């Protein structure tokens, strides 16, 4: 009887070791690379200088004054792409049956915040265009609002118009609102 109990334990232990081995092998197969890692190209001095000119920053923000209309087209495309990815991620996580109810509630709040941000951005952009600004972009989250307008030189009246439109739609401290001019 004693030998039989030890035999059962050995069989169970062997089965567990086999299962662990299979799991490690499968993980190794999925994580395996083909070994053909390519090094990144090294920049020569001319390329480095050009990259430095293109990447000049002012107070941690991109210098957008030289881009003009191309900037707005690219910025709108990037914003739409990132928003679509965020919506897709949120909807996938909300539909996942394994996500706990508390986390789904938090995700639903994030989705509502995202929808509100999109609505406010669109409304402010439309109001600014109605005030005579040809091109503008608004980036809004609950704590910060950035407005980028195309202008040949913003005067104090135009800046006040922009701030009035913003403060008519959101309640943020003025230090959390930035206006950037693109020529």
Secondary structure, DSSP 8 states (H G I E B T S, - for coil): -HHHHHHHHHHHHHHHHHHHHHHHHHHHHHH---S---------HHHHHHHHHHT-EETTEE--TTTTHHHHHHHHHHHHHHHHHHHHHHHHHHH-TTS-HHHHHHHHHHHHHHHHHHHHHHHHHHHHHHTT-SSEEEEE-SS-EEEEEE-S---HHHHHHHHHHHHHH----GGGEEEEEE-
